[in-house]
Amino acid sequence: MEELLQAAQGLPQNLIDNLVSYAKFLKSEYKPLVPDKDGWYRKPGLLKGRIFMSDDFDEPLEDFKEYM
């Protein structure tokens, strides 16, 4: 906290206003990580956009055609 106050000292008022707004934004977005029952810390949405499923995921496989 002391470091933040020292860094803000001497800044023009418009930059101090920006700093306060940013601090409020950070506080509103902060969500502490809570371990699950196994003790793991997981962040929801961490892999969003990185995992894809093919369009024919639910279609029967060619290898099993003779059994259907």
C-alpha positions in Angstrom: 0.0 0.0 0.0 2.8 2.4 0.9 4.5 1.7 -2.5 1.3 2.6 -4.3 1.0 5.9 -2.4 4.6 6.8 -3.2 4.1 6.0 -6.8 1.0 8.2 -7.0 2.7 11.1 -5.3 3.3 13.9 -7.7 1.1 12.7 -10.4 -1.4 15.1 -12.0 -5.0 14.8 -10.8 -6.3 13.2 -14.1 -3.8 10.3 -13.7 -4.7 9.9 -10.0 -8.4 9.7 -11.1 -7.4 7.0 -13.6 -5.5 5.1 -11.0 -8.5 5.2 -8.6 -10.8 4.0 -11.4 -8.4 1.2 -12.2 -8.1 0.1 -8.6 -12.0 0.0 -8.3 -12.1 -2.1 -11.5 -9.5 -4.5 -10.2 -11.4 -4.8 -6.9 -14.7 -5.5 -8.7 -13.1 -8.2 -10.9 -11.2 -9.9 -8.2 -12.5 -13.4 -7.3 -10.4 -15.4 -4.9 -9.5 -18.9 -6.0 -11.0 -21.5 -3.8 -9.7 -25.1 -3.8 -12.1 -27.8 -4.7 -12.6 -30.9 -2.6 -9.3 -32.4 -3.9 -7.3 -29.3 -3.0 -7.0 -28.1 -6.7 -7.4 -24.5 -7.6 -9.3 -24.2 -10.8 -10.3 -21.1 -12.8 -13.5 -21.5 -14.8 -13.2 -20.7 -18.4 -9.4 -21.0 -18.5 -9.5 -23.2 -21.7 -12.3 -21.3 -23.4 -11.7 -21.2 -27.1 -8.9 -23.8 -27.0 -11.0 -27.0 -27.1 -13.0 -27.8 -30.1 -15.4 -30.7 -30.9 -15.9 -31.8 -34.5 -19.3 -31.2 -36.1 -19.8 -35.0 -36.6 -19.0 -35.9 -33.0 -22.3 -37.6 -32.4 -22.3 -39.5 -35.7 -21.8 -43.2 -35.7 -18.2 -44.4 -36.4 -17.4 -46.2 -39.6 -15.8 -49.0 -37.7 -19.0 -49.9 -36.0 -21.3 -49.8 -39.0 -21.5 -53.6 -39.3 -22.9 -53.8 -35.7 -25.7 -51.3 -36.2 
